[in-house]
Amino acid sequence: MTEQPRRPVASYKTYEEAERTVDHLSDQGFPVERVAIIGQDLRLVEQVTGRMDYGGAALHGAASGALPGALIGWLFGLVNWLDPVVSALLLAVYGLIFGAIVGALFGLLLHALQGGRRDFASLSSLQPGRYEVVVDEEVADEAVRLLGALPSTGGDSTHT
């Protein structure tokens, strides 16, 4: 399957403006399945959420291990044909406890192995600098004509 050649018809600073443009094209009956919104100039933003000490590492590890442990215990409990409901619930609780303990130990071990190099917790995200609305080359002129009637939002946008 080959990809259609595409042409940018508009560029915006926010996703909402690009979304508004596609919505406008849709309202005009334009074949929006031939449109894409592409984030350009990506940057990685890592937001620090707090300090990470041994207690926090153990807590995060326990939380990460508890759910898989409970699910595995529940699945093993379903294998018991005599009383699957009781055994599934009981093994799910045991699995949750075991998973939390093993997760906490792994969290402590990994934190200790880092040797103080990364004593903080964070969340990472990709953020585009701008959004381009692109359409298939065959229908690009029609999209540009329809976008000419789109009222400006007053933001930093360009139509080509």
Backbone bond lengths (Angstrom), bond angles and torsions (degrees), N, CA, C in turn:
res aa  C-N    CA-C-N  psi(-1)  N-CA   C-N-CA  omega(-1)  CA-C   N-CA-C  phi
1 M - - - 1.447 - - 1.523 108.72 -
2 T 1.303 116.90 122.80 1.459 120.94 180.00 1.517 109.79 -97.14
3 E 1.303 115.63 146.09 1.448 121.13 -180.00 1.524 109.68 -84.99
4 Q 1.336 115.66 138.76 1.463 121.77 178.43 1.524 109.64 -67.59
5 P 1.354 117.50 142.66 1.464 118.06 171.91 1.528 109.33 -65.84
6 R 1.326 115.13 136.94 1.471 120.05 -176.51 1.517 110.31 -121.86
7 R 1.312 114.60 155.97 1.458 121.09 179.68 1.521 109.41 -130.82
8 P 1.348 117.11 134.13 1.470 118.88 176.17 1.526 110.14 -69.60
9 V 1.336 115.99 136.43 1.464 120.35 178.15 1.520 111.85 -116.19
10 A 1.343 117.73 -14.42 1.465 121.03 178.67 1.525 109.05 -161.49
11 S 1.323 115.57 154.19 1.459 122.00 178.28 1.525 108.62 -137.65
12 Y 1.340 116.91 136.51 1.469 121.78 -175.58 1.518 110.81 -136.79
13 K 1.326 115.26 157.90 1.464 120.80 176.19 1.524 111.74 -81.33
14 T 1.345 118.56 -27.57 1.457 120.73 -177.40 1.521 111.04 -119.87
15 Y 1.321 114.79 152.36 1.461 120.53 178.36 1.529 110.81 -65.35
16 E 1.334 116.34 -36.32 1.464 120.49 -177.96 1.526 111.31 -60.03
17 E 1.344 117.10 -37.88 1.465 119.97 178.32 1.529 110.67 -67.50
18 A 1.316 117.22 -41.47 1.464 120.50 177.68 1.527 110.29 -64.49
19 E 1.309 116.51 -40.47 1.457 121.74 178.10 1.529 110.57 -63.04
20 R 1.323 116.39 -40.84 1.470 121.91 177.98 1.529 110.65 -61.48
21 T 1.336 116.59 -38.11 1.456 121.03 178.77 1.526 110.86 -64.43
22 V 1.333 116.63 -45.84 1.467 119.88 179.60 1.524 109.95 -65.09
23 D 1.326 117.05 -38.54 1.458 120.78 177.24 1.527 110.64 -61.84
24 H 1.334 117.08 -40.92 1.463 121.74 177.49 1.536 110.44 -61.69
25 L 1.332 115.93 -44.41 1.466 119.40 178.14 1.529 110.68 -61.86
26 S 1.318 116.90 -40.54 1.462 121.11 178.74 1.522 110.94 -63.01
27 D 1.341 116.34 -43.38 1.466 120.58 179.24 1.529 111.81 -61.71
28 Q 1.328 117.30 -27.64 1.463 121.78 -179.47 1.529 112.13 -87.28
29 G 1.342 117.82 2.16 1.453 121.39 178.47 1.521 113.67 84.89
30 F 1.330 117.23 12.53 1.460 121.20 179.70 1.531 109.34 -70.24
31 P 1.334 119.15 143.38 1.470 120.68 179.26 1.535 111.26 -72.41
32 V 1.333 116.24 88.77 1.467 121.48 -172.91 1.524 113.79 -67.77
33 E 1.333 118.03 -11.80 1.464 119.30 174.52 1.527 111.33 -69.03
34 R 1.326 116.57 -7.15 1.467 121.97 178.26 1.532 111.22 -104.18
35 V 1.335 116.43 16.62 1.466 123.47 -177.26 1.518 108.96 -117.70
36 A 1.332 116.99 146.64 1.464 121.79 173.32 1.526 108.75 -139.26
37 I 1.316 115.77 148.03 1.469 122.38 172.02 1.517 106.00 -107.26
38 I 1.322 116.04 122.11 1.461 120.93 -175.85 1.525 109.15 -118.26
39 G 1.327 116.40 124.33 1.463 121.60 174.76 1.527 108.91 -78.10
40 Q 1.308 117.00 128.97 1.466 122.93 -179.02 1.529 109.54 -115.57
41 D 1.331 115.45 163.01 1.474 122.15 176.76 1.524 111.17 53.77
42 L 1.339 115.82 56.45 1.459 120.93 -178.20 1.525 111.65 -69.88
43 R 1.311 114.80 144.60 1.462 120.76 173.81 1.520 107.73 -137.97
44 L 1.321 115.10 145.23 1.452 121.61 178.49 1.523 108.22 -90.69
45 V 1.331 116.27 124.71 1.461 121.64 177.63 1.519 107.76 -115.16
46 E 1.323 116.23 121.76 1.460 121.61 177.91 1.524 107.91 -110.85
47 Q 1.329 115.39 109.67 1.456 121.45 -179.52 1.517 109.15 -91.01
48 V 1.332 117.24 117.35 1.460 121.79 178.94 1.526 107.80 -73.86
49 T 1.344 116.02 128.23 1.462 120.43 -176.87 1.527 113.42 -104.34
50 G 1.327 117.14 -11.23 1.457 118.35 177.47 1.523 112.07 158.34
51 R 1.320 114.89 176.73 1.468 121.13 178.31 1.516 109.62 -74.16
52 M 1.312 115.70 151.23 1.467 120.99 175.71 1.528 107.54 -119.71
53 D 1.331 115.31 116.09 1.455 120.51 175.55 1.527 107.75 -116.54
54 Y 1.318 116.72 -174.14 1.464 119.38 -177.69 1.529 112.35 -62.91
55 G 1.312 116.71 -37.68 1.470 119.47 178.42 1.522 111.77 -64.72
56 G 1.333 116.69 -44.01 1.469 120.28 178.18 1.516 111.98 -65.12
57 A 1.333 116.55 -39.12 1.469 120.35 178.57 1.525 110.20 -63.96
58 A 1.334 116.77 -42.20 1.461 120.14 178.46 1.528 111.01 -65.13
59 L 1.322 116.96 -40.90 1.465 121.34 -179.97 1.524 111.23 -64.77
60 H 1.330 117.14 -45.75 1.468 120.07 178.20 1.529 110.82 -63.69
61 G 1.312 117.04 -40.33 1.459 120.64 177.78 1.516 111.99 -64.25
62 A 1.333 116.67 -42.21 1.461 120.68 179.43 1.530 110.59 -63.62
63 A 1.316 116.66 -41.98 1.470 120.19 178.32 1.522 111.01 -64.38
64 S 1.319 117.17 -37.11 1.466 120.74 179.78 1.521 111.90 -71.72
65 G 1.308 118.50 -29.60 1.463 121.29 -177.93 1.512 114.24 -90.34
66 A 1.332 118.01 -21.49 1.462 120.73 -173.90 1.527 112.80 -66.13
67 L 1.299 118.20 -47.53 1.468 120.26 -176.33 1.530 112.32 -66.30
68 P 1.331 118.82 -49.48 1.479 116.73 176.68 1.525 112.37 -59.52
69 G 1.329 117.65 -37.09 1.462 120.34 178.08 1.516 111.79 -62.56
70 A 1.329 116.53 -43.19 1.465 120.33 179.25 1.524 111.01 -65.19
71 L 1.315 117.85 -40.81 1.467 120.81 179.92 1.527 111.73 -65.89
72 I 1.310 116.74 -42.59 1.464 119.85 179.20 1.530 110.15 -66.21
73 G 1.324 117.61 -42.86 1.465 120.63 177.18 1.517 111.59 -61.23
74 W 1.319 117.59 -41.70 1.465 121.96 179.03 1.527 110.71 -62.66
75 L 1.346 116.45 -43.78 1.466 119.89 178.97 1.532 111.58 -62.52
76 F 1.328 117.26 -43.12 1.467 119.93 177.34 1.526 110.94 -64.36
77 G 1.310 117.27 -34.71 1.460 120.49 178.76 1.517 112.84 -67.19
78 L 1.308 117.32 -29.38 1.467 120.02 179.12 1.524 112.63 -69.41
79 V 1.326 116.78 -18.87 1.459 121.02 -179.51 1.526 111.40 -71.59
80 N 1.330 118.04 -24.33 1.461 122.15 179.77 1.529 108.50 -69.92
81 W 1.336 117.46 113.23 1.461 121.42 -175.06 1.526 112.52 -80.93
82 L 1.319 118.96 -20.14 1.456 120.26 -176.73 1.525 112.12 -74.50
83 D 1.314 117.26 -47.06 1.464 120.85 -179.46 1.527 108.68 -145.07
84 P 1.344 117.79 73.25 1.458 119.73 -171.82 1.532 114.44 -66.41
85 V 1.323 118.74 -30.33 1.470 119.84 -176.69 1.522 110.73 -69.23
86 V 1.325 116.87 -50.08 1.460 120.43 -178.66 1.525 110.62 -65.37
87 S 1.341 116.17 -46.02 1.462 117.90 -178.52 1.525 111.07 -67.24
88 A 1.335 118.28 -35.68 1.464 120.30 179.01 1.521 110.69 -64.51
89 L 1.321 116.90 -43.50 1.472 119.75 179.73 1.525 111.31 -67.97
90 L 1.328 116.26 -42.37 1.455 120.22 -179.57 1.531 110.93 -64.22
91 L 1.335 116.80 -46.40 1.460 119.91 179.12 1.533 111.59 -68.43
92 A 1.317 117.48 -29.04 1.465 119.85 175.67 1.528 110.51 -65.36
93 V 1.328 116.72 -40.92 1.470 120.28 177.73 1.527 110.12 -66.45
94 Y 1.341 116.42 -44.31 1.469 119.34 177.16 1.533 110.70 -62.09
95 G 1.317 116.70 -41.48 1.468 120.84 178.69 1.518 111.64 -63.73
96 L 1.335 116.58 -38.82 1.464 120.46 177.62 1.520 110.46 -61.87
97 I 1.316 116.07 -46.46 1.468 120.04 -179.73 1.522 110.88 -64.91
98 F 1.334 116.64 -47.45 1.462 120.54 -179.92 1.535 110.71 -62.89
99 G 1.328 117.22 -43.51 1.464 120.98 178.92 1.520 112.11 -62.21
100 A 1.338 116.25 -39.41 1.466 119.85 178.67 1.525 110.96 -65.94
101 I 1.322 116.79 -41.24 1.476 119.97 179.66 1.523 110.60 -65.62
102 V 1.334 116.69 -48.64 1.471 120.06 179.84 1.537 110.25 -63.48
103 G 1.325 117.71 -41.31 1.463 120.98 178.04 1.517 112.06 -62.38
104 A 1.327 116.92 -41.12 1.466 120.71 178.64 1.525 110.59 -63.97
105 L 1.333 115.92 -42.23 1.473 118.86 178.44 1.531 111.36 -63.62
106 F 1.320 117.10 -42.85 1.463 119.82 177.38 1.524 111.35 -64.69
107 G 1.339 117.23 -40.00 1.461 120.30 176.97 1.516 112.10 -60.31
108 L 1.337 116.29 -44.44 1.466 120.59 177.06 1.516 111.32 -62.99
109 L 1.330 116.74 -44.42 1.465 120.92 -178.86 1.529 111.30 -62.35
110 L 1.322 117.04 -47.20 1.464 119.84 -179.66 1.530 111.98 -63.83
111 H 1.327 116.07 -39.02 1.472 119.48 178.66 1.530 110.07 -65.53
112 A 1.320 116.78 -40.72 1.467 120.29 179.67 1.531 110.98 -66.83
113 L 1.334 116.98 -38.08 1.465 120.34 -179.25 1.530 112.67 -68.25
114 Q 1.317 117.81 -22.84 1.469 120.40 178.47 1.519 112.04 -74.27
115 G 1.293 117.37 -16.31 1.458 121.95 173.59 1.521 114.73 58.37
116 G 1.323 117.71 36.76 1.463 120.15 176.91 1.519 114.63 81.37
117 R 1.331 117.94 4.26 1.468 120.02 -179.29 1.517 112.76 -70.70
118 R 1.291 117.93 -30.33 1.470 120.78 -176.62 1.524 108.90 -136.97
119 D 1.312 115.62 77.83 1.465 120.90 -177.64 1.520 111.72 -94.13
120 F 1.314 116.54 43.98 1.458 120.36 177.23 1.523 109.41 -149.40
121 A 1.328 114.52 156.08 1.461 121.51 175.58 1.521 107.76 -104.92
122 S 1.329 116.58 148.68 1.458 119.57 -178.54 1.519 110.95 -153.63
123 L 1.327 115.05 165.01 1.457 123.52 174.66 1.517 107.44 -122.06
124 S 1.332 117.14 132.68 1.464 121.50 -179.53 1.518 110.47 -107.24
125 S 1.331 115.64 145.73 1.459 120.57 175.13 1.516 109.23 -149.58
126 L 1.341 115.12 153.59 1.460 121.28 174.04 1.520 108.07 -97.54
127 Q 1.335 116.19 132.27 1.458 120.98 -179.99 1.517 109.95 -126.43
128 P 1.346 117.11 118.73 1.461 119.69 176.57 1.528 111.17 -72.60
129 G 1.331 116.22 148.16 1.459 121.20 175.28 1.518 112.33 -80.56
130 R 1.343 116.11 -27.90 1.466 121.22 178.32 1.524 108.22 -155.91
131 Y 1.320 114.72 165.07 1.460 121.84 -179.91 1.518 109.29 -124.34
132 E 1.318 116.39 128.13 1.455 120.84 176.95 1.523 109.25 -105.04
133 V 1.333 114.96 136.28 1.454 121.02 171.58 1.520 105.83 -97.28
134 V 1.327 116.15 118.45 1.463 120.98 -179.14 1.524 108.71 -118.77
135 V 1.343 115.46 148.74 1.462 121.13 179.06 1.526 108.59 -132.99
136 D 1.320 115.52 159.91 1.458 120.01 176.13 1.524 109.31 -57.94
137 E 1.312 116.47 140.57 1.468 123.15 -176.39 1.528 111.57 -54.27
138 E 1.330 117.77 -37.35 1.470 121.54 -176.83 1.520 113.23 -61.55
139 V 1.325 117.98 -30.24 1.466 121.07 -176.26 1.529 112.12 -115.43
140 A 1.310 118.23 11.66 1.465 121.65 -176.19 1.523 112.42 -64.10
141 D 1.335 118.02 -40.38 1.472 120.19 -179.52 1.522 111.20 -62.60
142 E 1.333 116.79 -39.34 1.464 120.73 177.85 1.533 110.37 -64.88
143 A 1.334 117.54 -40.57 1.467 120.90 178.35 1.521 110.93 -63.21
144 V 1.334 117.07 -43.32 1.468 120.57 179.17 1.525 110.05 -61.80
145 R 1.332 117.19 -41.12 1.471 120.78 179.20 1.526 110.29 -62.94
146 L 1.332 117.75 -44.70 1.467 121.14 179.93 1.524 111.98 -66.73
147 L 1.333 116.81 -34.75 1.467 119.75 -179.77 1.524 111.97 -73.22
148 G 1.316 117.46 -18.97 1.463 120.17 176.39 1.510 112.05 -62.06
149 A 1.331 117.48 -26.13 1.454 121.98 179.89 1.525 112.58 -89.98
150 L 1.341 117.31 -2.29 1.463 121.13 -178.57 1.517 109.67 -76.99
151 P 1.344 117.64 122.13 1.458 119.40 178.52 1.529 111.11 -64.71
152 S 1.321 116.61 143.92 1.464 121.90 -179.44 1.513 110.11 -74.47
153 T 1.357 115.77 145.96 1.464 120.95 179.34 1.517 111.55 -90.07
154 G 1.311 116.73 -6.04 1.454 120.11 -177.16 1.513 112.35 86.00
155 G 1.342 117.44 -5.00 1.477 121.77 179.02 1.512 110.25 -85.00
156 D 1.308 115.39 -173.46 1.460 122.18 -179.95 1.525 108.63 -88.64
157 S 1.341 116.46 95.59 1.453 120.18 -178.92 1.513 109.27 -137.92
158 T 1.332 114.85 155.74 1.457 119.51 178.00 1.508 108.92 -135.34
159 H 1.322 115.34 138.59 1.470 122.44 172.74 1.520 106.75 -111.06
160 T 1.334 115.99 136.85 1.473 118.32 178.94 1.504 111.11 -109.60
